[in-house]
Amino acid sequence: MNRSARKGRARVASASGQALVPALMFLLVGCIGLYVAFNSFQMSSAKIKLQNTADAAAYSAAVLQARDYNFSAYTNRAMVANQVTAAQVVALKSWIDELDTTYSPPDPDPKTSLELDRTVNDFADNPALWTAPKQIGKADIAPVRAALDALLPTVARNIGTLNRELSVAQANYHAQMITVVPDTADAVAQINQPDTHVTSGYFTGPRNAAQLAAWASYTATIIPSAPPPPDVVVARDNFADVVTSPGPDASTCPQTTGPDSLDCFVKNRASIRSVAPNFQQLNSTADKICGPNSTFTITVTHDGGTQLRNDKAGWQSIDASTAHLKVSCLGPIEAIAGYGGSSNGNITSFMSRPPFAAWQDWQGYGGCYNFGYRASRPPGLGQDVPLNPGQGVPDAMAKAFSVGPGNSLDPLNGGLLPYQEVDGVQFGNRAPRITIEVTRNVDSLVKTERLKGGGRLQIDNNGAGGVMRALSSASAYFVRPDETGSNSSMLGRLMNADQWARADHKTEYPNLFSPYWQASLAPVSTDERTAAWAGQIPAASEVAAQ
């Protein structure tokens, strides 16, 4: 019995190691599976990181694109404000010159049809009622004119210089964007993933030629004063339209209708000067000429305005005052009380027949004419039609037209300067896409050399050309949300939304006058994916052939 027990224990002891073999085989298979899974995870993680890096690089490029357009918008707005100031300076200079001549002694020019002071002395019984206030006014105006004569030319030149600097800065900033974007995208890619970079030559190669061409042609440098090509209809100038605020009807003078950029003093300074006792008026008798109970009265009306030259290369201003005399025995008589003018820009290159001999020389941009004097008919049909006061222009305005607007306050930088604007009318709100391709060598995917395996167990990453690539697109887009109405959107819930929206609540298309450009990612087009695939396949074939 004891012998049987010993035999049973022997059989059990001999079978105790049989489970070790399958256990070892399972462990080996598990290790191989874990090894493969680990490397697969490395590949998936690397792909996700590479795509995130491409998105960051593309978004950064779109941010630069949006900043470029917003910079143009801010500088355009600054130049518009400066042009309004330039028009105000020219208007003020013309106005003070005319006011000074109104209170000056009689005009010795023999072409003047009537010397007002001499007429008063000859016809009025009490000429001192006219001459005494005039002498007081002259004394009051003289120091004001002296101060303005010293100040306004300096202000005009400084404004012109500032506009020139803004124009140049805008052009330089825009030109640098396309050259800066590749380096910026590459730097952003390496910051996100040090062993990645933008594909070499991607921005300058043929694959990206269409993209760069679309980006470069989306905006254009507009030169307002450049003459249009022959047989080309001149398009409206956005900058000039914003500055002058033209009305909806081309037959009306834009200086007096439409939204306000220029104030009323600049656009049309028509007024009646005889608004106070003993000021630019006369109420006297004329008994020595007409007999008892006769009267001699004078009221003075002023006309004047400032307009943008029709070549947009300067502002010009004219002021004139007409004295309306009425002698009871002679009837109404008109006389020149005074006139003046001012301008900026190169005058001699603008006038076809200086001084102001042709109609087009004093017809402003947008169909405005007569410097705000709207009582007369439009200028003659032919450019050689001489000035004819009989068309309704008062003698004082006719005199001012014949003399011209005066010396330029800023001959060098007067008028509208080159600026950036969206080329044509873009109905879509997105600028051209910027597509970024980033590259990472597959050798950098696994950091530990031993994990790459060896022999039959070596892992091949199968990267085309030995690299992993990812594409991403982004672009700037224009949006001016309207969140002031009853159906306002929830987009962004902008603070001070009423300052964003247009007053008319209309859709505003992309432009470089409103700084509402932002950046976002965009879908990668099928053509770009196809080009990227075609670029990878030859690289893979070359590696296989080697």
ChimeraX attribute file (.defattr): number of C-alpha atoms within 10 A of each C-alpha:
attribute: neighborCount
match mode: 1-to-1
recipient: residues
	/A:1	5
	/A:2	6
	/A:3	7
	/A:4	8
	/A:5	9
	/A:6	10
	/A:7	10
	/A:8	10
	/A:9	10
	/A:10	10
	/A:11	10
	/A:12	9
	/A:13	9
	/A:14	9
	/A:15	9
	/A:16	9
	/A:17	8
	/A:18	9
	/A:19	9
	/A:20	10
	/A:21	10
	/A:22	10
	/A:23	11
	/A:24	11
	/A:25	11
	/A:26	12
	/A:27	12
	/A:28	12
	/A:29	12
	/A:30	12
	/A:31	12
	/A:32	13
	/A:33	12
	/A:34	12
	/A:35	17
	/A:36	16
	/A:37	12
	/A:38	14
	/A:39	19
	/A:40	14
	/A:41	12
	/A:42	14
	/A:43	17
	/A:44	13
	/A:45	13
	/A:46	19
	/A:47	17
	/A:48	12
	/A:49	16
	/A:50	26
	/A:51	19
	/A:52	18
	/A:53	30
	/A:54	31
	/A:55	26
	/A:56	22
	/A:57	32
	/A:58	33
	/A:59	26
	/A:60	22
	/A:61	32
	/A:62	29
	/A:63	20
	/A:64	20
	/A:65	28
	/A:66	23
	/A:67	21
	/A:68	22
	/A:69	32
	/A:70	21
	/A:71	22
	/A:72	27
	/A:73	23
	/A:74	17
	/A:75	23
	/A:76	25
	/A:77	19
	/A:78	16
	/A:79	25
	/A:80	21
	/A:81	16
	/A:82	18
	/A:83	28
	/A:84	18
	/A:85	17
	/A:86	27
	/A:87	31
	/A:88	21
	/A:89	26
	/A:90	30
	/A:91	29
	/A:92	20
	/A:93	27
	/A:94	27
	/A:95	27
	/A:96	23
	/A:97	25
	/A:98	25
	/A:99	24
	/A:100	21
	/A:101	19
	/A:102	26
	/A:103	22
	/A:104	18
	/A:105	15
	/A:106	17
	/A:107	17
	/A:108	8
	/A:109	9
	/A:110	8
	/A:111	8
	/A:112	15
	/A:113	13
	/A:114	18
	/A:115	17
	/A:116	22
	/A:117	17
	/A:118	13
	/A:119	13
	/A:120	23
	/A:121	14
	/A:122	13
	/A:123	19
	/A:124	25
	/A:125	18
	/A:126	16
	/A:127	19
	/A:128	14
	/A:129	18
	/A:130	21
	/A:131	18
	/A:132	12
	/A:133	17
	/A:134	20
	/A:135	14
	/A:136	11
	/A:137	18
	/A:138	18
	/A:139	14
	/A:140	13
	/A:141	17
	/A:142	16
	/A:143	11
	/A:144	12
	/A:145	17
	/A:146	11
	/A:147	10
	/A:148	17
	/A:149	15
	/A:150	10
	/A:151	13
	/A:152	18
	/A:153	18
	/A:154	14
	/A:155	17
	/A:156	27
	/A:157	19
	/A:158	15
	/A:159	21
	/A:160	27
	/A:161	16
	/A:162	16
	/A:163	26
	/A:164	20
	/A:165	14
	/A:166	21
	/A:167	21
	/A:168	15
	/A:169	15
	/A:170	23
	/A:171	18
	/A:172	11
	/A:173	15
	/A:174	22
	/A:175	13
	/A:176	11
	/A:177	16
	/A:178	17
	/A:179	11
	/A:180	12
	/A:181	21
	/A:182	22
	/A:183	13
	/A:184	18
	/A:185	26
	/A:186	24
	/A:187	17
	/A:188	23
	/A:189	27
	/A:190	17
	/A:191	15
	/A:192	18
	/A:193	17
	/A:194	11
	/A:195	14
	/A:196	25
	/A:197	25
	/A:198	27
	/A:199	16
	/A:200	13
	/A:201	11
	/A:202	16
	/A:203	21
	/A:204	11
	/A:205	9
	/A:206	11
	/A:207	16
	/A:208	17
	/A:209	13
	/A:210	10
	/A:211	16
	/A:212	19
	/A:213	11
	/A:214	14
	/A:215	17
	/A:216	14
	/A:217	11
	/A:218	15
	/A:219	18
	/A:220	15
	/A:221	15
	/A:222	17
	/A:223	15
	/A:224	19
	/A:225	16
	/A:226	12
	/A:227	9
	/A:228	11
	/A:229	8
	/A:230	6
	/A:231	6
	/A:232	7
	/A:233	8
	/A:234	9
	/A:235	8
	/A:236	9
	/A:237	14
	/A:238	15
	/A:239	23
	/A:240	19
	/A:241	15
	/A:242	16
	/A:243	21
	/A:244	27
	/A:245	20
	/A:246	24
	/A:247	18
	/A:248	12
	/A:249	10
	/A:250	11
	/A:251	11
	/A:252	17
	/A:253	24
	/A:254	26
	/A:255	31
	/A:256	22
	/A:257	15
	/A:258	15
	/A:259	15
	/A:260	17
	/A:261	19
	/A:262	23
	/A:263	15
	/A:264	13
	/A:265	15
	/A:266	26
	/A:267	26
	/A:268	22
	/A:269	21
	/A:270	19
	/A:271	13
	/A:272	14
	/A:273	16
	/A:274	16
	/A:275	12
	/A:276	8
	/A:277	10
	/A:278	14
	/A:279	16
	/A:280	24
	/A:281	22
	/A:282	23
	/A:283	18
	/A:284	21
	/A:285	22
	/A:286	23
	/A:287	17
	/A:288	12
	/A:289	18
	/A:290	16
	/A:291	12
	/A:292	10
	/A:293	9
	/A:294	17
	/A:295	20
	/A:296	25
	/A:297	19
	/A:298	23
	/A:299	18
	/A:300	23
	/A:301	17
	/A:302	24
	/A:303	24
	/A:304	29
	/A:305	28
	/A:306	33
	/A:307	32
	/A:308	28
	/A:309	27
	/A:310	20
	/A:311	18
	/A:312	21
	/A:313	23
	/A:314	28
	/A:315	32
	/A:316	28
	/A:317	34
	/A:318	33
	/A:319	33
	/A:320	32
	/A:321	29
	/A:322	25
	/A:323	24
	/A:324	17
	/A:325	22
	/A:326	17
	/A:327	20
	/A:328	18
	/A:329	14
	/A:330	11
	/A:331	9
	/A:332	13
	/A:333	12
	/A:334	18
	/A:335	22
	/A:336	26
	/A:337	28
	/A:338	26
	/A:339	30
	/A:340	29
	/A:341	29
	/A:342	27
	/A:343	33
	/A:344	31
	/A:345	24
	/A:346	19
	/A:347	23
	/A:348	13
	/A:349	9
	/A:350	17
	/A:351	16
	/A:352	16
	/A:353	14
	/A:354	15
	/A:355	16
	/A:356	20
	/A:357	20
	/A:358	22
	/A:359	22
	/A:360	22
	/A:361	22
	/A:362	26
	/A:363	20
	/A:364	24
	/A:365	22
	/A:366	24
	/A:367	15
	/A:368	26
	/A:369	28
	/A:370	27
	/A:371	27
	/A:372	25
	/A:373	22
	/A:374	18
	/A:375	11
	/A:376	14
	/A:377	12
	/A:378	16
	/A:379	19
	/A:380	15
	/A:381	9
	/A:382	10
	/A:383	13
	/A:384	13
	/A:385	13
	/A:386	13
	/A:387	18
	/A:388	12
	/A:389	14
	/A:390	10
	/A:391	13
	/A:392	15
	/A:393	19
	/A:394	21
	/A:395	23
	/A:396	26
	/A:397	27
	/A:398	20
	/A:399	21
	/A:400	25
	/A:401	27
	/A:402	16
	/A:403	17
	/A:404	24
	/A:405	26
	/A:406	20
	/A:407	16
	/A:408	22
	/A:409	26
	/A:410	26
	/A:411	19
	/A:412	16
	/A:413	22
	/A:414	28
	/A:415	27
	/A:416	27
	/A:417	23
	/A:418	20
	/A:419	23
	/A:420	24
	/A:421	21
	/A:422	19
	/A:423	14
	/A:424	11
	/A:425	9
	/A:426	13
	/A:427	9
	/A:428	10
	/A:429	16
	/A:430	19
	/A:431	24
	/A:432	21
	/A:433	25
	/A:434	25
	/A:435	28
	/A:436	28
	/A:437	26
	/A:438	27
	/A:439	21
	/A:440	23
	/A:441	16
	/A:442	19
	/A:443	15
	/A:444	12
	/A:445	20
	/A:446	16
	/A:447	10
	/A:448	9
	/A:449	9
	/A:450	9
	/A:451	14
	/A:452	18
	/A:453	13
	/A:454	10
	/A:455	6
	/A:456	6
	/A:457	11
	/A:458	11
	/A:459	15
	/A:460	11
	/A:461	17
	/A:462	11
	/A:463	16
	/A:464	21
	/A:465	18
	/A:466	15
	/A:467	20
	/A:468	22
	/A:469	23
	/A:470	22
	/A:471	22
	/A:472	26
	/A:473	25
	/A:474	28
	/A:475	27
	/A:476	28
	/A:477	21
	/A:478	23
	/A:479	18
	/A:480	20
	/A:481	22
	/A:482	21
	/A:483	22
	/A:484	17
	/A:485	10
	/A:486	6
	/A:487	8
	/A:488	12
	/A:489	12
	/A:490	9
	/A:491	9
	/A:492	9
	/A:493	11
	/A:494	13
	/A:495	9
	/A:496	10
	/A:497	15
	/A:498	14
	/A:499	12
	/A:500	17
	/A:501	18
	/A:502	14
	/A:503	10
	/A:504	6
	/A:505	13
	/A:506	10
	/A:507	12
	/A:508	15
	/A:509	15
	/A:510	24
	/A:511	24
	/A:512	26
	/A:513	23
	/A:514	21
	/A:515	23
	/A:516	20
	/A:517	26
	/A:518	19
	/A:519	22
	/A:520	18
	/A:521	19
	/A:522	19
	/A:523	12
	/A:524	16
	/A:525	12
	/A:526	9
	/A:527	10
	/A:528	18
	/A:529	14
	/A:530	11
	/A:531	12
	/A:532	16
	/A:533	13
	/A:534	11
	/A:535	14
	/A:536	18
	/A:537	13
	/A:538	13
	/A:539	15
	/A:540	16
	/A:541	12
	/A:542	11
	/A:543	12
	/A:544	10
	/A:545	6
	/A:546	5
